[in-house]
Amino acid sequence: MAPKGKGKAATSDKPDAKSKVSGAQSVNVRHILCAKHSKKEEALAKLNEGVAFNKVAEEYSEDKARAGGSLGWKTKGQLLPEFETVAFGLEASSTASPKWGECKTSEGYHLIMVEGRK
């Protein structure tokens, strides 16, 4: 799946600053993990209805990150490559008005949002 927000990375005026292309080296990330595509689609429908990301995560996520899907601050290299590509491509947003992306990894289907970047 094509991640939402991919290609919106900040540009650098330093040609040799390849590691800073995304504009962030760490993200404060939340996710909703579902083993089945159908369950991920149910969670996505709730987000589209305007339900807060953390509330949808508490109800639908099958991950151990039960605190509203929070994974905390993660730096590059700490996440699965597919997940990391989406997470570092997203703008920061709030749980009440999330901007999310999605991907499939070996763990299942993820809906991902980023609360902070640094």
Backbone as XML, in Angstrom:
<?xml version="1.0"?>
<chain id="A" units="angstrom">
  <residue number="1" name="MET">
    <atom name="N" x="0.831" y="-1.187" z="0.000"/>
    <atom name="CA" x="0.000" y="0.000" z="0.000"/>
    <atom name="C" x="0.865" y="1.235" z="0.000"/>
  </residue>
  <residue number="2" name="ALA">
    <atom name="N" x="0.475" y="2.217" z="-0.735"/>
    <atom name="CA" x="1.219" y="3.463" z="-0.770"/>
    <atom name="C" x="0.908" y="4.257" z="0.490"/>
  </residue>
  <residue number="3" name="PRO">
    <atom name="N" x="1.935" y="4.630" z="1.244"/>
    <atom name="CA" x="1.680" y="5.384" z="2.466"/>
    <atom name="C" x="1.200" y="6.785" z="2.149"/>
  </residue>
  <residue number="4" name="LYS">
    <atom name="N" x="0.236" y="7.265" z="2.932"/>
    <atom name="CA" x="-0.218" y="8.638" z="2.792"/>
    <atom name="C" x="0.899" y="9.541" z="3.283"/>
  </residue>
  <residue number="5" name="GLY">
    <atom name="N" x="1.105" y="10.624" z="2.601"/>
    <atom name="CA" x="2.121" y="11.576" z="3.037"/>
    <atom name="C" x="3.503" y="11.293" z="2.477"/>
  </residue>
  <residue number="6" name="LYS">
    <atom name="N" x="3.694" y="10.160" z="1.788"/>
    <atom name="CA" x="5.008" y="9.853" z="1.234"/>
    <atom name="C" x="5.335" y="10.893" z="0.181"/>
  </residue>
  <residue number="7" name="GLY">
    <atom name="N" x="6.562" y="11.347" z="0.184"/>
    <atom name="CA" x="6.966" y="12.344" z="-0.778"/>
    <atom name="C" x="6.808" y="13.770" z="-0.252"/>
  </residue>
  <residue number="8" name="LYS">
    <atom name="N" x="6.307" y="13.927" z="0.950"/>
    <atom name="CA" x="6.144" y="15.254" z="1.531"/>
    <atom name="C" x="7.294" y="15.569" z="2.479"/>
  </residue>
  <residue number="9" name="ALA">
    <atom name="N" x="8.398" y="14.902" z="2.294"/>
    <atom name="CA" x="9.534" y="15.102" z="3.178"/>
    <atom name="C" x="10.115" y="16.493" z="2.983"/>
  </residue>
  <residue number="10" name="ALA">
    <atom name="N" x="10.615" y="17.034" z="4.059"/>
    <atom name="CA" x="11.229" y="18.350" z="3.988"/>
    <atom name="C" x="12.517" y="18.258" z="3.185"/>
  </residue>
  <residue number="11" name="THR">
    <atom name="N" x="12.833" y="19.286" z="2.456"/>
    <atom name="CA" x="14.061" y="19.279" z="1.682"/>
    <atom name="C" x="15.137" y="20.034" z="2.429"/>
  </residue>
  <residue number="12" name="SER">
    <atom name="N" x="16.348" y="19.688" z="2.131"/>
    <atom name="CA" x="17.482" y="20.342" z="2.781"/>
    <atom name="C" x="18.262" y="21.109" z="1.722"/>
  </residue>
  <residue number="13" name="ASP">
    <atom name="N" x="18.823" y="22.240" z="2.092"/>
    <atom name="CA" x="19.632" y="22.975" z="1.129"/>
    <atom name="C" x="21.079" y="22.486" z="1.143"/>
  </residue>
  <residue number="14" name="LYS">
    <atom name="N" x="21.371" y="21.479" z="1.951"/>
    <atom name="CA" x="22.697" y="20.879" z="1.978"/>
    <atom name="C" x="22.652" y="19.592" z="1.151"/>
  </residue>
  <residue number="15" name="PRO">
    <atom name="N" x="23.347" y="19.538" z="0.027"/>
    <atom name="CA" x="23.259" y="18.368" z="-0.838"/>
    <atom name="C" x="23.755" y="17.076" z="-0.197"/>
  </residue>
  <residue number="16" name="ASP">
    <atom name="N" x="24.633" y="17.178" z="0.797"/>
    <atom name="CA" x="25.166" y="15.975" z="1.423"/>
    <atom name="C" x="24.395" y="15.576" z="2.682"/>
  </residue>
  <residue number="17" name="ALA">
    <atom name="N" x="23.263" y="16.171" z="2.946"/>
    <atom name="CA" x="22.492" y="15.899" z="4.160"/>
    <atom name="C" x="21.448" y="14.810" z="3.921"/>
  </residue>
  <residue number="18" name="LYS">
    <atom name="N" x="21.844" y="13.699" z="3.317"/>
    <atom name="CA" x="20.900" y="12.633" z="2.986"/>
    <atom name="C" x="20.186" y="12.077" z="4.207"/>
  </residue>
  <residue number="19" name="SER">
    <atom name="N" x="20.838" y="11.993" z="5.340"/>
    <atom name="CA" x="20.205" y="11.443" z="6.530"/>
    <atom name="C" x="19.129" y="12.375" z="7.087"/>
  </residue>
  <residue number="20" name="LYS">
    <atom name="N" x="19.085" y="13.615" z="6.626"/>
    <atom name="CA" x="18.109" y="14.572" z="7.136"/>
    <atom name="C" x="17.012" y="14.870" z="6.117"/>
  </residue>
  <residue number="21" name="VAL">
    <atom name="N" x="16.900" y="14.080" z="5.071"/>
    <atom name="CA" x="15.915" y="14.333" z="4.026"/>
    <atom name="C" x="14.511" y="14.378" z="4.602"/>
  </residue>
  <residue number="22" name="SER">
    <atom name="N" x="14.198" y="13.521" z="5.550"/>
    <atom name="CA" x="12.852" y="13.483" z="6.105"/>
    <atom name="C" x="12.587" y="14.636" z="7.057"/>
  </residue>
  <residue number="23" name="GLY">
    <atom name="N" x="13.632" y="15.295" z="7.507"/>
    <atom name="CA" x="13.456" y="16.400" z="8.432"/>
    <atom name="C" x="13.350" y="15.966" z="9.877"/>
  </residue>
  <residue number="24" name="ALA">
    <atom name="N" x="13.393" y="14.679" z="10.140"/>
    <atom name="CA" x="13.295" y="14.194" z="11.518"/>
    <atom name="C" x="14.171" y="12.958" z="11.682"/>
  </residue>
  <residue number="25" name="GLN">
    <atom name="N" x="14.723" y="12.826" z="12.856"/>
    <atom name="CA" x="15.499" y="11.634" z="13.184"/>
    <atom name="C" x="14.752" y="10.742" z="14.165"/>
  </residue>
  <residue number="26" name="SER">
    <atom name="N" x="13.688" y="11.292" z="14.785"/>
    <atom name="CA" x="12.849" y="10.494" z="15.670"/>
    <atom name="C" x="11.415" y="11.008" z="15.600"/>
  </residue>
  <residue number="27" name="VAL">
    <atom name="N" x="10.489" y="10.093" z="15.876"/>
    <atom name="CA" x="9.065" y="10.427" z="15.848"/>
    <atom name="C" x="8.386" y="9.849" z="17.084"/>
  </residue>
  <residue number="28" name="ASN">
    <atom name="N" x="7.387" y="10.572" z="17.565"/>
    <atom name="CA" x="6.536" y="10.080" z="18.651"/>
    <atom name="C" x="5.332" y="9.465" z="17.939"/>
  </residue>
  <residue number="29" name="VAL">
    <atom name="N" x="5.256" y="8.148" z="17.940"/>
    <atom name="CA" x="4.329" y="7.448" z="17.055"/>
    <atom name="C" x="3.283" y="6.625" z="17.804"/>
  </residue>
  <residue number="30" name="ARG">
    <atom name="N" x="2.095" y="6.547" z="17.219"/>
    <atom name="CA" x="1.015" y="5.680" z="17.688"/>
    <atom name="C" x="0.618" y="4.799" z="16.520"/>
  </residue>
  <residue number="31" name="HIS">
    <atom name="N" x="0.072" y="3.621" z="16.839"/>
    <atom name="CA" x="-0.434" y="2.783" z="15.760"/>
    <atom name="C" x="-1.588" y="1.926" z="16.233"/>
  </residue>
  <residue number="32" name="ILE">
    <atom name="N" x="-2.290" y="1.416" z="15.249"/>
    <atom name="CA" x="-3.350" y="0.431" z="15.460"/>
    <atom name="C" x="-2.901" y="-0.780" z="14.654"/>
  </residue>
  <residue number="33" name="LEU">
    <atom name="N" x="-2.724" y="-1.902" z="15.315"/>
    <atom name="CA" x="-2.274" y="-3.121" z="14.651"/>
    <atom name="C" x="-3.407" y="-4.127" z="14.615"/>
  </residue>
  <residue number="34" name="CYS">
    <atom name="N" x="-3.715" y="-4.606" z="13.422"/>
    <atom name="CA" x="-4.764" y="-5.609" z="13.239"/>
    <atom name="C" x="-4.203" y="-6.776" z="12.429"/>
  </residue>
  <residue number="35" name="ALA">
    <atom name="N" x="-4.497" y="-7.988" z="12.853"/>
    <atom name="CA" x="-4.037" y="-9.171" z="12.140"/>
    <atom name="C" x="-4.782" y="-9.337" z="10.820"/>
  </residue>
  <residue number="36" name="LYS">
    <atom name="N" x="-6.050" y="-8.961" z="10.800"/>
    <atom name="CA" x="-6.870" y="-9.150" z="9.601"/>
    <atom name="C" x="-7.188" y="-7.820" z="8.934"/>
  </residue>
  <residue number="37" name="HIS">
    <atom name="N" x="-7.176" y="-7.845" z="7.606"/>
    <atom name="CA" x="-7.486" y="-6.655" z="6.817"/>
    <atom name="C" x="-8.879" y="-6.122" z="7.151"/>
  </residue>
  <residue number="38" name="SER">
    <atom name="N" x="-9.841" y="-7.017" z="7.357"/>
    <atom name="CA" x="-11.220" y="-6.590" z="7.636"/>
    <atom name="C" x="-11.307" y="-5.794" z="8.943"/>
  </residue>
  <residue number="39" name="LYS">
    <atom name="N" x="-10.541" y="-6.208" z="9.946"/>
    <atom name="CA" x="-10.555" y="-5.483" z="11.218"/>
    <atom name="C" x="-9.896" y="-4.118" z="11.057"/>
  </residue>
  <residue number="40" name="LYS">
    <atom name="N" x="-8.823" y="-4.064" z="10.270"/>
    <atom name="CA" x="-8.159" y="-2.786" z="9.988"/>
    <atom name="C" x="-9.135" y="-1.848" z="9.288"/>
  </residue>
  <residue number="41" name="GLU">
    <atom name="N" x="-9.934" y="-2.381" z="8.372"/>
    <atom name="CA" x="-10.922" y="-1.569" z="7.656"/>
    <atom name="C" x="-11.997" y="-1.034" z="8.609"/>
  </residue>
  <residue number="42" name="GLU">
    <atom name="N" x="-12.387" y="-1.828" z="9.617"/>
    <atom name="CA" x="-13.350" y="-1.366" z="10.628"/>
    <atom name="C" x="-12.757" y="-0.206" z="11.416"/>
  </residue>
  <residue number="43" name="ALA">
    <atom name="N" x="-11.485" y="-0.331" z="11.805"/>
    <atom name="CA" x="-10.807" y="0.738" z="12.553"/>
    <atom name="C" x="-10.698" y="1.990" z="11.680"/>
  </residue>
  <residue number="44" name="LEU">
    <atom name="N" x="-10.384" y="1.808" z="10.416"/>
    <atom name="CA" x="-10.270" y="2.922" z="9.486"/>
    <atom name="C" x="-11.606" y="3.649" z="9.337"/>
  </residue>
  <residue number="45" name="ALA">
    <atom name="N" x="-12.693" y="2.894" z="9.297"/>
    <atom name="CA" x="-14.030" y="3.494" z="9.208"/>
    <atom name="C" x="-14.308" y="4.372" z="10.426"/>
  </residue>
  <residue number="46" name="LYS">
    <atom name="N" x="-13.899" y="3.912" z="11.610"/>
    <atom name="CA" x="-14.086" y="4.706" z="12.840"/>
    <atom name="C" x="-13.286" y="6.010" z="12.764"/>
  </residue>
  <residue number="47" name="LEU">
    <atom name="N" x="-12.047" y="5.927" z="12.270"/>
    <atom name="CA" x="-11.233" y="7.134" z="12.127"/>
    <atom name="C" x="-11.897" y="8.103" z="11.149"/>
  </residue>
  <residue number="48" name="ASN">
    <atom name="N" x="-12.418" y="7.574" z="10.058"/>
    <atom name="CA" x="-13.088" y="8.412" z="9.064"/>
    <atom name="C" x="-14.372" y="9.042" z="9.606"/>
  </residue>
  <residue number="49" name="GLU">
    <atom name="N" x="-14.961" y="8.419" z="10.622"/>
    <atom name="CA" x="-16.150" y="8.979" z="11.281"/>
    <atom name="C" x="-15.786" y="10.079" z="12.270"/>
  </residue>
  <residue number="50" name="GLY">
    <atom name="N" x="-14.488" y="10.242" z="12.552"/>
    <atom name="CA" x="-14.049" y="11.292" z="13.454"/>
    <atom name="C" x="-13.744" y="10.833" z="14.867"/>
  </residue>
  <residue number="51" name="VAL">
    <atom name="N" x="-13.729" y="9.527" z="15.112"/>
    <atom name="CA" x="-13.380" y="9.022" z="16.441"/>
    <atom name="C" x="-11.882" y="9.237" z="16.659"/>
  </residue>
  <residue number="52" name="ALA">
    <atom name="N" x="-11.514" y="9.660" z="17.858"/>
    <atom name="CA" x="-10.112" y="9.935" z="18.184"/>
    <atom name="C" x="-9.245" y="8.701" z="17.975"/>
  </residue>
  <residue number="53" name="PHE">
    <atom name="N" x="-8.032" y="8.917" z="17.453"/>
    <atom name="CA" x="-7.112" y="7.821" z="17.133"/>
    <atom name="C" x="-6.852" y="6.931" z="18.346"/>
  </residue>
  <residue number="54" name="ASN">
    <atom name="N" x="-6.601" y="7.544" z="19.505"/>
    <atom name="CA" x="-6.293" y="6.745" z="20.697"/>
    <atom name="C" x="-7.477" y="5.880" z="21.122"/>
  </residue>
  <residue number="55" name="LYS">
    <atom name="N" x="-8.701" y="6.381" z="20.931"/>
    <atom name="CA" x="-9.894" y="5.594" z="21.288"/>
    <atom name="C" x="-10.057" y="4.408" z="20.341"/>
  </residue>
  <residue number="56" name="VAL">
    <atom name="N" x="-9.821" y="4.637" z="19.054"/>
    <atom name="CA" x="-9.902" y="3.549" z="18.071"/>
    <atom name="C" x="-8.816" y="2.512" z="18.367"/>
  </residue>
  <residue number="57" name="ALA">
    <atom name="N" x="-7.626" y="2.981" z="18.732"/>
    <atom name="CA" x="-6.525" y="2.063" z="19.064"/>
    <atom name="C" x="-6.883" y="1.188" z="20.264"/>
  </residue>
  <residue number="58" name="GLU">
    <atom name="N" x="-7.484" y="1.788" z="21.288"/>
    <atom name="CA" x="-7.851" y="1.020" z="22.481"/>
    <atom name="C" x="-8.869" y="-0.066" z="22.148"/>
  </residue>
  <residue number="59" name="GLU">
    <atom name="N" x="-9.753" y="0.215" z="21.200"/>
    <atom name="CA" x="-10.795" y="-0.742" z="20.845"/>
    <atom name="C" x="-10.340" y="-1.792" z="19.832"/>
  </residue>
  <residue number="60" name="TYR">
    <atom name="N" x="-9.515" y="-1.402" z="18.860"/>
    <atom name="CA" x="-9.197" y="-2.293" z="17.744"/>
    <atom name="C" x="-7.789" y="-2.866" z="17.713"/>
  </residue>
  <residue number="61" name="SER">
    <atom name="N" x="-6.819" y="-2.191" z="18.312"/>
    <atom name="CA" x="-5.438" y="-2.649" z="18.179"/>
    <atom name="C" x="-5.209" y="-3.962" z="18.911"/>
  </residue>
  <residue number="62" name="GLU">
    <atom name="N" x="-4.483" y="-4.837" z="18.261"/>
    <atom name="CA" x="-4.141" y="-6.146" z="18.837"/>
    <atom name="C" x="-2.703" y="-6.158" z="19.335"/>
  </residue>
  <residue number="63" name="ASP">
    <atom name="N" x="-2.154" y="-4.974" z="19.537"/>
    <atom name="CA" x="-0.777" y="-4.827" z="19.973"/>
    <atom name="C" x="-0.726" y="-4.674" z="21.489"/>
  </residue>
  <residue number="64" name="LYS">
    <atom name="N" x="0.456" y="-4.833" z="22.038"/>
    <atom name="CA" x="0.647" y="-4.658" z="23.476"/>
    <atom name="C" x="0.633" y="-3.184" z="23.869"/>
  </residue>
  <residue number="65" name="ALA">
    <atom name="N" x="0.776" y="-2.286" z="22.894"/>
    <atom name="CA" x="0.765" y="-0.840" z="23.163"/>
    <atom name="C" x="-0.675" y="-0.398" z="23.392"/>
  </residue>
  <residue number="66" name="ARG">
    <atom name="N" x="-1.219" y="-0.763" z="24.512"/>
    <atom name="CA" x="-2.628" y="-0.519" z="24.828"/>
    <atom name="C" x="-2.930" y="0.929" z="25.195"/>
  </residue>
  <residue number="67" name="ALA">
    <atom name="N" x="-1.921" y="1.713" z="25.524"/>
    <atom name="CA" x="-2.143" y="3.097" z="25.938"/>
    <atom name="C" x="-2.473" y="3.954" z="24.716"/>
  </residue>
  <residue number="68" name="GLY">
    <atom name="N" x="-3.613" y="3.669" z="24.101"/>
    <atom name="CA" x="-4.022" y="4.432" z="22.930"/>
    <atom name="C" x="-3.131" y="4.219" z="21.723"/>
  </residue>
  <residue number="69" name="GLY">
    <atom name="N" x="-2.455" y="3.075" z="21.687"/>
    <atom name="CA" x="-1.583" y="2.752" z="20.558"/>
    <atom name="C" x="-0.216" y="3.402" z="20.611"/>
  </residue>
  <residue number="70" name="SER">
    <atom name="N" x="0.109" y="4.059" z="21.718"/>
    <atom name="CA" x="1.367" y="4.799" z="21.806"/>
    <atom name="C" x="2.578" y="3.869" z="21.844"/>
  </residue>
  <residue number="71" name="LEU">
    <atom name="N" x="3.523" y="4.137" z="20.958"/>
    <atom name="CA" x="4.802" y="3.424" z="20.960"/>
    <atom name="C" x="5.906" y="4.320" z="21.510"/>
  </residue>
  <residue number="72" name="GLY">
    <atom name="N" x="5.573" y="5.599" z="21.747"/>
    <atom name="CA" x="6.552" y="6.548" z="22.268"/>
    <atom name="C" x="7.492" y="7.037" z="21.175"/>
  </residue>
  <residue number="73" name="TRP">
    <atom name="N" x="8.606" y="7.607" z="21.596"/>
    <atom name="CA" x="9.594" y="8.140" z="20.657"/>
    <atom name="C" x="10.422" y="7.009" z="20.087"/>
  </residue>
  <residue number="74" name="LYS">
    <atom name="N" x="10.525" y="6.978" z="18.765"/>
    <atom name="CA" x="11.325" y="5.963" z="18.062"/>
    <atom name="C" x="12.270" y="6.672" z="17.105"/>
  </residue>
  <residue number="75" name="THR">
    <atom name="N" x="13.513" y="6.201" z="17.063"/>
    <atom name="CA" x="14.490" y="6.768" z="16.135"/>
    <atom name="C" x="14.600" y="5.873" z="14.916"/>
  </residue>
  <residue number="76" name="LYS">
    <atom name="N" x="15.187" y="6.419" z="13.869"/>
    <atom name="CA" x="15.356" y="5.645" z="12.637"/>
    <atom name="C" x="16.141" y="4.378" z="12.945"/>
  </residue>
  <residue number="77" name="GLY">
    <atom name="N" x="15.658" y="3.278" z="12.396"/>
    <atom name="CA" x="16.306" y="1.996" z="12.601"/>
    <atom name="C" x="15.661" y="1.144" z="13.682"/>
  </residue>
  <residue number="78" name="GLN">
    <atom name="N" x="14.755" y="1.712" z="14.471"/>
    <atom name="CA" x="14.106" y="0.964" z="15.550"/>
    <atom name="C" x="12.816" y="0.277" z="15.106"/>
  </residue>
  <residue number="79" name="LEU">
    <atom name="N" x="12.316" y="0.621" z="13.930"/>
    <atom name="CA" x="11.023" y="0.115" z="13.471"/>
    <atom name="C" x="11.198" y="-0.762" z="12.239"/>
  </residue>
  <residue number="80" name="LEU">
    <atom name="N" x="10.188" y="-1.577" z="11.954"/>
    <atom name="CA" x="10.221" y="-2.360" z="10.727"/>
    <atom name="C" x="10.296" y="-1.412" z="9.536"/>
  </residue>
  <residue number="81" name="PRO">
    <atom name="N" x="11.036" y="-1.753" z="8.487"/>
    <atom name="CA" x="11.241" y="-0.828" z="7.362"/>
    <atom name="C" x="9.950" y="-0.275" z="6.753"/>
  </residue>
  <residue number="82" name="GLU">
    <atom name="N" x="8.948" y="-1.118" z="6.565"/>
    <atom name="CA" x="7.687" y="-0.656" z="5.963"/>
    <atom name="C" x="7.005" y="0.362" z="6.881"/>
  </residue>
  <residue number="83" name="PHE">
    <atom name="N" x="7.027" y="0.079" z="8.176"/>
    <atom name="CA" x="6.422" y="0.952" z="9.192"/>
    <atom name="C" x="7.181" y="2.273" z="9.247"/>
  </residue>
  <residue number="84" name="GLU">
    <atom name="N" x="8.503" y="2.174" z="9.265"/>
    <atom name="CA" x="9.346" y="3.362" z="9.378"/>
    <atom name="C" x="9.144" y="4.308" z="8.194"/>
  </residue>
  <residue number="85" name="THR">
    <atom name="N" x="9.036" y="3.766" z="6.991"/>
    <atom name="CA" x="8.820" y="4.596" z="5.802"/>
    <atom name="C" x="7.564" y="5.439" z="5.954"/>
  </residue>
  <residue number="86" name="VAL">
    <atom name="N" x="6.492" y="4.824" z="6.430"/>
    <atom name="CA" x="5.233" y="5.550" z="6.618"/>
    <atom name="C" x="5.360" y="6.550" z="7.765"/>
  </residue>
  <residue number="87" name="ALA">
    <atom name="N" x="5.857" y="6.096" z="8.908"/>
    <atom name="CA" x="5.930" y="6.943" z="10.098"/>
    <atom name="C" x="6.760" y="8.206" z="9.858"/>
  </residue>
  <residue number="88" name="PHE">
    <atom name="N" x="7.918" y="8.061" z="9.230"/>
    <atom name="CA" x="8.780" y="9.219" z="9.018"/>
    <atom name="C" x="8.300" y="10.099" z="7.867"/>
  </residue>
  <residue number="89" name="GLY">
    <atom name="N" x="7.326" y="9.620" z="7.102"/>
    <atom name="CA" x="6.748" y="10.418" z="6.029"/>
    <atom name="C" x="5.521" y="11.200" z="6.438"/>
  </residue>
  <residue number="90" name="LEU">
    <atom name="N" x="5.031" y="10.965" z="7.656"/>
    <atom name="CA" x="3.808" y="11.629" z="8.127"/>
    <atom name="C" x="4.087" y="12.944" z="8.828"/>
  </residue>
  <residue number="91" name="GLU">
    <atom name="N" x="3.158" y="13.872" z="8.690"/>
    <atom name="CA" x="3.195" y="15.117" z="9.451"/>
    <atom name="C" x="2.729" y="14.813" z="10.870"/>
  </residue>
  <residue number="92" name="ALA">
    <atom name="N" x="3.176" y="15.605" z="11.809"/>
    <atom name="CA" x="2.691" y="15.463" z="13.184"/>
    <atom name="C" x="1.239" y="15.938" z="13.245"/>
  </residue>
  <residue number="93" name="SER">
    <atom name="N" x="0.438" y="15.238" z="14.033"/>
    <atom name="CA" x="-0.962" y="15.611" z="14.212"/>
    <atom name="C" x="-1.408" y="15.191" z="15.607"/>
  </residue>
  <residue number="94" name="SER">
    <atom name="N" x="-2.657" y="15.481" z="15.941"/>
    <atom name="CA" x="-3.174" y="15.143" z="17.267"/>
    <atom name="C" x="-4.118" y="13.948" z="17.170"/>
  </residue>
  <residue number="95" name="THR">
    <atom name="N" x="-4.337" y="13.277" z="18.295"/>
    <atom name="CA" x="-5.241" y="12.127" z="18.301"/>
    <atom name="C" x="-6.665" y="12.540" z="17.966"/>
  </residue>
  <residue number="96" name="ALA">
    <atom name="N" x="-7.039" y="13.777" z="18.292"/>
    <atom name="CA" x="-8.392" y="14.262" z="18.016"/>
    <atom name="C" x="-8.594" y="14.576" z="16.535"/>
  </residue>
  <residue number="97" name="SER">
    <atom name="N" x="-7.514" y="14.922" z="15.850"/>
    <atom name="CA" x="-7.587" y="15.255" z="14.430"/>
    <atom name="C" x="-6.383" y="14.630" z="13.729"/>
  </residue>
  <residue number="98" name="PRO">
    <atom name="N" x="-6.356" y="13.301" z="13.679"/>
    <atom name="CA" x="-5.154" y="12.606" z="13.194"/>
    <atom name="C" x="-4.981" y="12.640" z="11.680"/>
  </residue>
  <residue number="99" name="LYS">
    <atom name="N" x="-3.713" y="12.628" z="11.287"/>
    <atom name="CA" x="-3.329" y="12.393" z="9.897"/>
    <atom name="C" x="-2.617" y="11.056" z="9.955"/>
  </residue>
  <residue number="100" name="TRP">
    <atom name="N" x="-3.129" y="10.067" z="9.255"/>
    <atom name="CA" x="-2.564" y="8.738" z="9.390"/>
    <atom name="C" x="-2.129" y="8.177" z="8.050"/>
  </residue>
  <residue number="101" name="GLY">
    <atom name="N" x="-1.328" y="7.132" z="8.161"/>
    <atom name="CA" x="-0.894" y="6.359" z="7.015"/>
    <atom name="C" x="-1.095" y="4.903" z="7.366"/>
  </residue>
  <residue number="102" name="GLU">
    <atom name="N" x="-0.928" y="4.039" z="6.390"/>
    <atom name="CA" x="-1.091" y="2.622" z="6.674"/>
    <atom name="C" x="-0.070" y="1.805" z="5.909"/>
  </residue>
  <residue number="103" name="CYS">
    <atom name="N" x="0.203" y="0.626" z="6.451"/>
    <atom name="CA" x="1.113" y="-0.303" z="5.794"/>
    <atom name="C" x="0.834" y="-1.710" z="6.300"/>
  </residue>
  <residue number="104" name="LYS">
    <atom name="N" x="1.404" y="-2.677" z="5.606"/>
    <atom name="CA" x="1.334" y="-4.078" z="6.031"/>
    <atom name="C" x="2.758" y="-4.523" z="6.309"/>
  </residue>
  <residue number="105" name="THR">
    <atom name="N" x="2.945" y="-5.176" z="7.447"/>
    <atom name="CA" x="4.252" y="-5.741" z="7.797"/>
    <atom name="C" x="4.058" y="-7.214" z="8.138"/>
  </residue>
  <residue number="106" name="SER">
    <atom name="N" x="5.109" y="-7.845" z="8.547"/>
    <atom name="CA" x="5.033" y="-9.251" z="8.974"/>
    <atom name="C" x="4.159" y="-9.410" z="10.217"/>
  </residue>
  <residue number="107" name="GLU">
    <atom name="N" x="3.921" y="-8.322" z="10.942"/>
    <atom name="CA" x="3.095" y="-8.361" z="12.152"/>
    <atom name="C" x="1.609" y="-8.187" z="11.865"/>
  </residue>
  <residue number="108" name="GLY">
    <atom name="N" x="1.270" y="-7.607" z="10.703"/>
    <atom name="CA" x="-0.125" y="-7.385" z="10.351"/>
    <atom name="C" x="-0.315" y="-6.052" z="9.666"/>
  </residue>
  <residue number="109" name="TYR">
    <atom name="N" x="-1.536" y="-5.521" z="9.777"/>
    <atom name="CA" x="-1.905" y="-4.255" z="9.153"/>
    <atom name="C" x="-1.827" y="-3.141" z="10.185"/>
  </residue>
  <residue number="110" name="HIS">
    <atom name="N" x="-1.165" y="-2.055" z="9.815"/>
    <atom name="CA" x="-0.962" y="-0.937" z="10.734"/>
    <atom name="C" x="-1.627" y="0.327" z="10.214"/>
  </residue>
  <residue number="111" name="LEU">
    <atom name="N" x="-2.274" y="1.049" z="11.108"/>
    <atom name="CA" x="-2.676" y="2.433" z="10.890"/>
    <atom name="C" x="-1.756" y="3.226" z="11.793"/>
  </residue>
  <residue number="112" name="ILE">
    <atom name="N" x="-1.087" y="4.212" z="11.249"/>
    <atom name="CA" x="-0.010" y="4.904" z="11.963"/>
    <atom name="C" x="-0.274" y="6.403" z="11.994"/>
  </residue>
  <residue number="113" name="MET">
    <atom name="N" x="-0.036" y="7.017" z="13.137"/>
    <atom name="CA" x="-0.042" y="8.477" z="13.226"/>
    <atom name="C" x="1.161" y="8.930" z="14.039"/>
  </residue>
  <residue number="114" name="VAL">
    <atom name="N" x="1.599" y="10.149" z="13.787"/>
    <atom name="CA" x="2.774" y="10.716" z="14.459"/>
    <atom name="C" x="2.323" y="11.945" z="15.238"/>
  </residue>
  <residue number="115" name="GLU">
    <atom name="N" x="2.688" y="11.991" z="16.527"/>
    <atom name="CA" x="2.328" y="13.130" z="17.374"/>
    <atom name="C" x="3.439" y="14.165" z="17.463"/>
  </residue>
  <residue number="116" name="GLY">
    <atom name="N" x="4.651" y="13.768" z="17.173"/>
    <atom name="CA" x="5.762" y="14.715" z="17.253"/>
    <atom name="C" x="6.929" y="14.244" z="16.412"/>
  </residue>
  <residue number="117" name="ARG">
    <atom name="N" x="7.741" y="15.202" z="15.988"/>
    <atom name="CA" x="8.933" y="14.915" z="15.182"/>
    <atom name="C" x="10.090" y="15.742" z="15.725"/>
  </residue>
  <residue number="118" name="LYS">
    <atom name="N" x="11.263" y="15.131" z="15.757"/>
    <atom name="CA" x="12.458" y="15.905" z="16.125"/>
    <atom name="C" x="13.690" y="15.279" z="15.495"/>
  </residue>
</chain>
